Amino acid sequence: MESNMPPVHPGAILREDILKEMKLSITKTAENLHVSRKQLSEVVNEVAAISAEMAVRLEDAFGVSAEFWLDMQKTYDIWKVKHSGRVHSITRVLPEHISHAF
């Protein structure tokens, strides 16, 4: 069952569970990750998505798998699209018995 509550953006986890807990600034963390302060700030403030490259950088820095970050981002992105109102009733292209194979 799908919830109307949005899933947590991975930037919120990075901000609350890692940076705040470790008392790390965005500036210092960005330097350590070799990214711009702006880029990290946009992720932490839930404005930008975590890219595959950023996920690998986070894995290297904090030991949290890149797959974790990307799975969270994927879940967030799909929920956002489904609740945006931009995708309206689409006619199923594949017959029912074939679509279950995917």
PyMOL commands that set and color helices and strands:
alter all, ss='L'
color gray80, all
select helices_A, chain A and resi 10-22+26-33+37-44+52-62+66-82+96-99
alter helices_A, ss='H'
color red, helices_A
deselect
rebuild
show_as cartoon
